Amino acid sequence: MIQMRVLLVDDNDVLHQLMQKTLEDKDFEVISAANVTDALALIVTQSFDVLVTDLHMPGPGDGFSLVTAMRHSQPEALILVLSSFADVEESMAAIVLQADEILVKPFETEKLAELICRRTQERKPSTKPTSEAVASILERDAKITIERWLSRVRRKEELTCVALDDQDRSRYLLDFMADIVERLRDGRDIEGDDRTSAAAVAHGQLRFNQGYTAPMIVQESRILQVSIFETIQRNLGSVDFGHVLPDIMLIADEVDSQLTQSIDSFLKAAEVVAAA
């Protein structure tokens, strides 16, 4: 019987050691990584039959990046995601990204080997996906991108000091994403693009009414750009590299244009109130 190779990624030393011992006792070959950066390097240089990864780890990236990288570079691999009960929504997003199963912590590590064997036998052969345009990726993963944006915003006290529900906080973001996708597909040059974004104008007025400050709008825009680039990173295995650099430049310019229009709208709303 051929020994199966497992890439095990988790920053929790105790759980990591328990899982590694359990798998090695069942004659699996286990390669360990404690962070996303090391795991990505292993994925692109070695072959694995199974990926077992936590969703959240310190440092750059997260389990989403590993799920996508493994699915695109090694499509036959079995992918198991570790998640806490509080991360149910994000776990479902991982399923959308083609993880095979979610293991909710705490779980019995003794059953891990049995699960891997069973799921491996059940898997059907898959095909390596063809390359995708950045615009298609952003359109497909728009809701995941916004959820990741919300997750980051919730951790910023300078933003959450204004109490809003998720719907009010993320209003117009889907329109922002649609504007970015449209610009990428139109292929407009960076220079001379002076198109008005109705969503950006409305966003600035909304943020003024909600009690934001201009620096808070800037902070949210920066987080949006990070979340968009994270989505691209998660899909590096399928992205069309022939256009990715100019597309990233267009995205940065479009987000900056949206920010400029939002701030301008915000300041005009403030002037109206001051003059009243």
C-alpha positions as CSV (number, residue, x, y, z in Angstrom):
1,M,0.0,0.0,0.0
2,I,1.3,3.4,-1.0
3,Q,1.9,5.8,2.0
4,M,-0.4,8.8,1.8
5,R,1.2,12.2,2.2
6,V,-0.6,14.7,4.4
7,L,0.1,18.5,4.7
8,L,-0.9,19.5,8.2
9,V,-1.2,23.2,8.9
10,D,-2.2,24.5,12.3
11,D,-0.6,27.0,14.7
12,N,-2.1,25.3,17.8
13,D,0.9,23.2,18.9
14,V,-1.1,20.8,21.1
15,L,-3.7,20.0,18.5
16,H,-1.1,19.9,15.8
17,Q,1.0,17.3,17.7
18,L,-2.1,15.2,18.5
19,M,-3.2,15.1,14.8
20,Q,0.4,14.4,13.6
21,K,0.8,11.5,16.1
22,T,-2.6,10.1,15.2
23,L,-1.9,10.1,11.5
24,E,1.7,8.8,11.8
25,D,0.4,5.9,14.0
26,K,-1.8,5.0,11.1
27,D,1.2,5.0,8.7
28,F,0.5,8.4,7.0
29,E,3.5,10.5,6.0
30,V,2.9,13.9,7.7
31,I,4.5,17.1,6.6
32,S,3.9,20.0,9.0
33,A,3.6,23.8,8.6
34,A,2.7,26.3,11.3
35,N,1.8,29.2,9.1
36,V,0.3,30.0,5.6
37,T,3.6,31.2,4.1
38,D,5.4,28.0,4.8
39,A,2.4,25.9,3.7
40,L,2.1,27.7,0.4
41,A,5.8,27.1,-0.3
42,L,5.3,23.4,0.3
43,I,2.2,23.2,-1.9
44,V,4.0,24.6,-4.9
45,T,7.1,22.5,-4.4
46,Q,5.8,19.1,-3.2
47,S,2.9,16.7,-3.9
48,F,0.3,15.8,-1.3
49,D,-2.7,13.5,-1.1
50,V,-4.4,15.4,1.7
51,L,-4.4,19.0,3.1
52,V,-5.6,19.5,6.7
53,T,-5.6,23.2,7.6
54,D,-7.0,25.5,10.2
55,L,-8.9,28.5,8.9
56,H,-7.3,31.2,11.1
57,M,-3.6,31.5,11.8
58,P,-1.3,34.3,12.7
59,G,0.7,36.1,10.0
60,P,-0.2,36.9,6.4
61,G,-2.9,34.8,4.7
62,D,-5.4,32.3,6.1
63,G,-6.7,28.8,5.4
64,F,-8.8,30.1,2.5
65,S,-5.5,30.8,0.6
66,L,-4.4,27.2,1.2
67,V,-7.7,25.7,0.1
68,T,-7.6,27.5,-3.2
69,A,-3.9,27.0,-3.8
70,M,-4.2,23.3,-3.2
71,R,-7.4,22.9,-5.2
72,H,-5.9,24.5,-8.2
73,S,-2.4,23.1,-8.1
74,Q,-3.3,19.6,-6.9
75,P,-7.0,19.1,-7.7
76,E,-7.0,15.5,-6.7
77,A,-6.0,16.2,-3.1
78,L,-8.5,15.7,-0.3
79,I,-9.0,19.0,1.6
80,L,-10.2,19.1,5.2
81,V,-10.7,22.5,7.0
82,L,-10.5,22.9,10.8
83,S,-12.8,25.5,12.2
84,S,-14.4,26.6,15.5
85,F,-18.2,26.7,15.9
86,A,-18.1,30.5,15.8
87,D,-16.8,30.4,12.3
88,V,-19.7,28.6,10.7
89,E,-20.3,31.2,8.0
90,E,-16.6,31.3,7.0
91,S,-16.6,27.6,7.0
92,M,-19.4,27.5,4.5
93,A,-17.3,29.9,2.4
94,A,-14.5,27.4,2.5
95,I,-16.9,24.8,1.2
96,V,-17.7,27.1,-1.7
97,L,-14.0,27.2,-2.4
98,Q,-14.1,23.4,-2.8
99,A,-12.9,22.2,0.6
100,D,-14.2,18.6,1.0
101,E,-15.2,18.7,4.7
102,I,-15.2,20.9,7.7
103,L,-14.0,19.6,11.1
104,V,-15.5,21.6,13.9
105,K,-13.3,22.0,16.9
106,P,-13.1,20.2,19.3
107,F,-13.1,16.9,17.5
108,E,-11.8,13.4,18.1
109,T,-8.3,13.2,16.5
110,E,-8.5,9.4,16.6
111,K,-11.1,9.5,13.9
112,L,-9.1,11.7,11.6
113,A,-7.3,8.9,9.8
114,E,-10.5,7.0,9.4
115,L,-12.2,10.1,7.9
116,I,-9.3,10.6,5.5
117,C,-9.4,7.0,4.2
118,R,-13.2,7.1,3.8
119,R,-13.3,10.4,2.0
120,T,-10.3,9.5,-0.2
121,Q,-12.2,6.4,-1.4
122,E,-15.3,8.5,-2.1
123,R,-13.6,11.2,-4.1
124,K,-14.1,11.2,-7.9
125,P,-11.3,12.3,-10.3
126,S,-11.3,16.1,-11.0
127,T,-9.8,18.2,-13.6
128,K,-7.4,21.1,-13.3
129,P,-9.4,24.3,-13.8
130,T,-8.6,26.6,-16.7
131,S,-7.3,30.1,-16.1
132,E,-9.7,32.8,-15.1
133,A,-9.7,36.6,-15.7
134,V,-9.3,38.7,-12.5
135,A,-12.7,40.3,-13.3
136,S,-14.4,36.9,-13.3
137,I,-12.8,35.9,-10.0
138,L,-13.8,39.2,-8.3
139,E,-17.4,38.9,-9.7
140,R,-17.7,35.3,-8.5
141,D,-16.2,35.9,-5.0
142,A,-17.7,39.3,-4.4
143,K,-19.7,38.2,-1.4
144,I,-16.7,36.4,0.1
145,T,-14.6,39.5,-0.4
146,I,-17.1,41.6,1.4
147,E,-17.4,39.1,4.3
148,R,-13.6,39.2,4.7
149,W,-13.8,43.0,4.6
150,L,-16.5,43.0,7.3
151,S,-14.3,40.6,9.4
152,R,-11.4,43.0,9.3
153,V,-13.6,46.1,10.0
154,R,-15.0,44.4,13.1
155,R,-11.5,44.2,14.5
156,K,-10.9,48.0,14.2
157,E,-12.1,50.0,17.2
158,E,-11.8,53.2,15.3
159,L,-14.4,52.0,12.9
160,T,-16.7,50.0,15.2
161,C,-17.1,53.1,17.5
162,V,-20.0,53.8,15.1
163,A,-22.5,51.1,15.8
164,L,-23.9,49.7,12.6
165,D,-25.3,46.3,11.5
166,D,-23.5,44.5,8.7
167,Q,-26.0,45.5,6.1
168,D,-25.7,49.2,6.8
169,R,-21.9,49.0,7.2
170,S,-21.4,47.2,3.9
171,R,-24.0,49.0,1.9
172,Y,-22.8,49.9,-1.7
173,L,-19.8,47.6,-1.5
174,L,-21.4,45.2,-4.0
175,D,-21.8,48.2,-6.3
176,F,-18.2,49.1,-5.7
177,M,-17.2,45.6,-6.7
178,A,-19.4,45.7,-9.8
179,D,-17.8,49.0,-10.8
180,I,-14.3,47.4,-10.5
181,V,-15.3,44.4,-12.5
182,E,-16.8,46.7,-15.2
183,R,-13.7,48.7,-15.5
184,L,-11.5,45.6,-15.7
185,R,-13.7,44.3,-18.5
186,D,-13.8,47.6,-20.4
187,G,-10.0,47.7,-20.3
188,R,-9.9,51.4,-19.7
189,D,-6.5,52.9,-19.2
190,I,-5.5,54.3,-15.8
191,E,-4.9,57.7,-17.2
192,G,-7.9,59.9,-17.8
193,D,-10.6,57.7,-16.3
194,D,-13.0,60.3,-14.9
195,R,-16.1,58.1,-14.7
196,T,-18.5,59.1,-11.9
197,S,-19.4,56.2,-9.5
198,A,-22.9,56.7,-8.3
199,A,-22.2,54.2,-5.5
200,A,-19.2,56.2,-4.3
201,V,-21.1,59.4,-4.2
202,A,-24.0,57.8,-2.3
203,H,-21.5,56.1,0.0
204,G,-20.0,59.4,1.0
205,Q,-23.4,60.9,1.8
206,L,-24.3,57.8,3.8
207,R,-21.2,57.8,5.8
208,F,-21.7,61.4,6.8
209,N,-25.3,60.7,7.9
210,Q,-24.0,57.7,9.9
211,G,-21.5,59.8,11.8
212,Y,-18.2,58.7,10.2
213,T,-15.2,61.0,9.8
214,A,-13.2,61.3,6.6
215,P,-10.2,59.3,8.0
216,M,-12.6,56.4,8.8
217,I,-13.7,56.3,5.1
218,V,-10.0,56.2,4.1
219,Q,-9.4,53.3,6.5
220,E,-12.3,51.3,5.1
221,S,-11.2,51.9,1.6
222,R,-7.7,50.6,2.5
223,I,-9.3,47.5,4.0
224,L,-11.4,46.9,0.9
225,Q,-8.3,47.0,-1.3
226,V,-6.5,44.5,1.0
227,S,-9.6,42.2,0.9
228,I,-9.7,42.4,-2.9
229,F,-6.1,41.5,-3.3
230,E,-6.6,38.6,-0.8
231,T,-9.3,37.3,-3.1
232,I,-6.9,37.4,-6.0
233,Q,-4.2,35.6,-3.9
234,R,-6.7,32.9,-2.9
235,N,-7.1,32.2,-6.7
236,L,-3.5,32.4,-7.8
237,G,-3.8,28.8,-9.0
238,S,-6.3,29.7,-11.6
239,V,-5.7,33.4,-12.4
240,D,-4.7,34.5,-15.9
241,F,-1.2,35.7,-15.1
242,G,-0.9,37.4,-18.5
243,H,-3.1,40.2,-17.3
244,V,-2.8,40.1,-13.5
245,L,-0.3,43.0,-13.1
246,P,-2.2,45.6,-15.2
247,D,-5.5,44.4,-13.6
248,I,-4.1,45.0,-10.1
249,M,-3.0,48.5,-11.2
250,L,-6.5,49.2,-12.5
251,I,-8.1,47.9,-9.3
252,A,-5.9,50.1,-7.2
253,D,-6.8,53.1,-9.3
254,E,-10.5,52.4,-9.3
255,V,-10.6,52.0,-5.5
256,D,-8.7,55.3,-5.2
257,S,-11.2,56.9,-7.6
258,Q,-14.1,55.6,-5.5
259,L,-12.4,56.9,-2.3
260,T,-11.9,60.3,-3.8
261,Q,-15.5,60.6,-4.9
262,S,-16.8,59.3,-1.6
263,I,-14.7,61.9,0.4
264,D,-15.8,64.7,-2.0
265,S,-19.4,63.7,-1.4
266,F,-18.9,63.4,2.3
267,L,-17.3,66.9,2.5
268,K,-20.2,68.4,0.4
269,A,-22.7,66.9,2.8
270,A,-20.8,68.5,5.6
271,E,-20.8,71.9,3.9
272,V,-24.6,71.8,3.4
273,V,-25.1,71.1,7.1
274,A,-22.6,73.8,8.2
275,A,-24.4,76.4,5.9
276,A,-27.9,75.5,7.2
